[in-house]
Amino acid sequence: MKEKTMVMIPGPTPVVRSIQEQMGREIQAFGDPRFVKDYKGVIDDLGQLFGCDGKTFVVAGTGTLAMEMALSNVTKRGDDVLIVSNGFFGDRFTDICAHKGLKADVLQAEWGQVVSPAEIEAKLSEKRYAAMTVTHVDTATGAAADIAAIGEVMKKFPDTIYIVDGVAATAGEYENLAEMNIDLLFTASQKAFGVCPGLLLLWANQKTLARRATLGVIPEYYCDFDKWAPIMDDPSKYFATPAINLVWAMQESVRIIKEEGMKTRYQRHLKNARAMQKALEALGFTLLAAPECRAVTLSNLIYPQGVEDAKFRAVLLEEGVIVAGGLAAYAGKMFRLGHMGNIDINDEVAVLSAIERALNQCGHTVPYGKGVGVYLEEISK
Ligand SMILES: *Cc1c(COP(=O)(O)O)cnc(C)c1O
């Protein structure tokens, strides 16, 4: 294996040097006024960047804990929840509901497609749902839901909390709570923020906080909004030890995002994704996600005839790039490539070039530079 391996799975994503350096800083006490100021700054910046009129939570944990935190603070046992599933992570919500004694109805899209806003509207009209979850980008399929159009539908259902799982989307795809009528959004540090794993981010608007207030004491302890809210207001207070170096790493990520601008960052992801996708199609891959719902943060690529999955990924690793395998019915038939966060043209050229080398070693002959050429043509437009 190469000394240097590019991590191109859909999370963790590459961590740029300036973010990585924050992880190596000398520790400070969580009550140190310097850290308190840094933590507060990150919380406030994130709230502003994503149009949140309520509270922003920055807490140690992964995306899965954020999924649990979301449902725990807006539902009680026996409530009806609508799950809009476009793949593997949508299905995880069903499992969480089962554990929590929530009654889950599932709208399931065929893999590579997304559930339409019209189907969602029809389902919501059947009964009162306490909450609805939508996975913005499902990592298993590479399909992106139209969360803005769904937000329009949600205006007709003010009793339902609109939850968006942004774990493979937030800070790559465009998202804004106020503009899109989203009530609760969450993500994790290791995806499009390009930070090491270990931090969850969760935005709850005023409507969500009002719902939490109606629930009284909830069974969950660590992920209770009421435990964390005073700390988010004043991080010099203690509830549980913050992940200090991760907070600094997130502060640097947020600084990069503010400098780039949210909309510019999305445009960069969009242009890069479409160029990558065109290049990979030119090399013989088929995209699982339909053209009208393709994510900008990752691509799920079905192999050309005759290319064997385990061998391809092993050779690609030898060539210095690690990607993820397909899930469920697509295990062995597809690989998953992340292209989100703080990546640039040079990274992508290197990735495509390694893919070309791996294809040639796996019996699928392609001219060297073919994918790279298509990519550069597109990205230079
Ligand atoms: C990665 C991911 C998760 C889970 O996040 P973890 O940090 O691995 O717990 C949830 N939802 C989506 C859409 C994801 O891509």
PDBQT file of the ligand as one rigid body, heavy atoms in Angstrom, charges set to zero:
ROOT
HETATM    1  C1  LIG A 401     -23.052   8.949   7.625  1.00  0.00    +0.000 C 
HETATM    2  C2  LIG A 401     -24.509   9.163   7.721  1.00  0.00    +0.000 A 
HETATM    3  C3  LIG A 401     -25.205   8.992   8.937  1.00  0.00    +0.000 A 
HETATM    4  C4  LIG A 401     -24.568   8.427  10.166  1.00  0.00    +0.000 C 
HETATM    5  O1  LIG A 401     -23.554   9.204  10.674  1.00  0.00    +0.000 OA
HETATM    6  P1  LIG A 401     -22.489   8.579  11.689  1.00  0.00    +0.000 P 
HETATM    7  O2  LIG A 401     -21.603   9.738  11.995  1.00  0.00    +0.000 OA
HETATM    8  O3  LIG A 401     -21.779   7.481  10.947  1.00  0.00    +0.000 OA
HETATM    9  O4  LIG A 401     -23.205   8.051  12.864  1.00  0.00    +0.000 OA
HETATM   10  C5  LIG A 401     -26.550   9.317   8.962  1.00  0.00    +0.000 A 
HETATM   11  N1  LIG A 401     -27.201   9.759   7.878  1.00  0.00    +0.000 NA
HETATM   12  C6  LIG A 401     -26.571   9.908   6.693  1.00  0.00    +0.000 A 
HETATM   13  C7  LIG A 401     -27.328  10.407   5.514  1.00  0.00    +0.000 C 
HETATM   14  C8  LIG A 401     -25.209   9.611   6.575  1.00  0.00    +0.000 A 
HETATM   15  O5  LIG A 401     -24.602   9.771   5.405  1.00  0.00    +0.000 OA
ENDROOT
TORSDOF 0
